[in-house]
């Protein structure tokens, strides 16, 4: 998939639980994990799937679509006054946003160019180089460990401990960069800037 197009299954406006202030949450498709407690299990497969429309019986609709980056930015900027008033911004979620890391990196950068606060909800399940690059887009001015919250710093430490790339479909049991392995773990990482 081109870095200027992302596969998205929802753009949720006026979210209050995915970072500071009023936010728009962009839900990207694709996740290499198979967590039993996943909030969005339909987002795991990167492919566009046909799903039953709950309103019109017997009708099937696509669960996601490809969005050009400029369309996502335009939709997110519609709520710029709310972000400014509340200290909010845009959060990328999923699935796992790092699966579409090129698109994620570009989108974060473009939103930051417009002065939008950005955050990412992530399992941190990515190769160290990808994690570092995305972290640099979320916190472009200062992404030293001291500037991170304790959860993100732990994720970065785990990322650096393992250099292996996650194996899609291994359910978190094979070669992994890092990530949550059981329901008792502290959960995904939210890195914001």
N, C-alpha and C positions, 0 to 999 in steps of 0.2 A: 504494500500500500504506500502511496506517495506521502511524503512528509507534510504536504499541504492539505491532505484529506484525512479525516479521522472517522472511524466507525463509532457512532454514538447511539445509545438506546434511550436517552432521556436528557433533557435540559430542564432542571427544576428551579424555578424562580422563588424568591422569598423564603429561602431556607434559613432557619435559625439555629440549627444544631450541627453544622458542619464547618465551624470556624467562628471567628468573632463577627459580630454585627449581622446585618442582613446580607445573604449571599445568594449567588446563583451556583448551583451544583451541576457540573457537566459529567454525566455518567458514560464512560467509555466501555466498549465491549472488549472481552478477552481477559482471561485469568488462568494462569497455569496451576492454581491451587484447586482443591476440591473439598473445601471445608464444609462440614455438615451444618454449621451454624451460619453459613453465608447469607447475608441479607438480600443479595441479588443473584441467586443461582442461575437465572436465565442469561446472565451476562458473561458466563464462563467462555462459551464458544465465540470465537472472533467472527465466525461466519454469520451472515444475515439469515435468520430462521423465520419460517412461516409459523405463526401461532394463532390460535383461535381468538377471534374478537369476542370478548365477553359480553358485548352489547348486542351484536347481531349474530344469532346462532348460525352455525355452518359457514361463517365467513372467516377467512384466514387473512391475516395482515402481517407485514414484515415487523420483526421485533426491533429493528434498528435501521439506520441508513447512514450513508457516507455524507459527511458535512465538509464542505470546503472551509478552511481555517478562517477566511474572512467572514463567512456567514456566522460562525460560532462567536467570533469577536463582536460582530454587529449585534447579535442577540444579547450577549452579555453586557455590552455597553448601554443597552436600553435602560438598565437599572443603575447607571452610574450615580445619579443623585441619591439613591437609597444607600449605596455603598459609602458615599462621602458623608452623609448625615449620620450613619450608624457605625462607621468604622468597619464596614463589611468588605466584600469583594467576591471573588470567584474561587470555588474549590473544585478540583478535579478528583473524581472518584471512579468507581467502576462496579464490577470487574476490577482490574488492576491497570491503572493508567500507564504504568511503565511498560506494559506489553506493547503499546503504541508509542514508544519512547520518543521517536523523532517528531511525531505530531504533538505530543505532550510538551516537549521542550520548546518547539516553535510557538505553540499556543500560550504557554506561560510567558515567554519573552514578549510576544505581541501585547498581551494584556498588561504586562508591567510597563511597556512603552506608553500606554494610555493612563498610567498612574493607578492601575487597579491592584489592590492587595490580592495576592494569590496564595493558595494553599493546596496541598495534595493529600488525600487519604490513601495510604498505601500499605501494603504488607511489607514493602521493602524487598520484594522478591524480584531481584534484578542483579545483573552483573555489576560489580563495583564501579566500573567506568560509567555505566548508565546512571546508577544511583547518584554518583558525584555530579554528573552533568545536569541532571534534573534538579538536584539540590542547589546547584549554582544558578539555575533559572528561578527557583522559588526565592532564594536569598542571594541575589546577584552581587550585592555589595560586600557581604561578609558571611561566608559559610564555614568559618572556623568552628571547631567543636565548642568553644566557649560561648558562641552565639546561639547554639542550638539548645532547645529544651532537652531535658534528660531522656525522654523517650526517643527522640530523633538521634541524639548522640549515641545511645545504645544501638540503634539500628545501623548507624554508620560504622560503629565498631564491629558489629557482626558482619557487615558487608565487607569490610576490609579483611576480616579473618578468613573469608572464603573467596576464592577467585573463580570458582566454577559457575558457569551459567546455569540457570534453572532449567530443568528438563520439563517441557510442557507435558501435562497429563500424568506426572508422577505422584500427584496428590500430596506433595510435600515430603515424600519419603525417599526420593532419590537424591542425586547431586543437586544441591540447592545453594543459592547465594545465602539466603537466610529467610526467615519468615515464621509465622505462627504455626505451631505443629499440634497444639491441643487446645481445647476450649478453656483450660485454666490459664493459658498464657495471657500476657497483658494486651494482646490484640495488635491491630495494625498501627502503623505509624502515621501521624499527621504532622507534616512538616510545613510550616507556614512562614511567610515573610512579608 
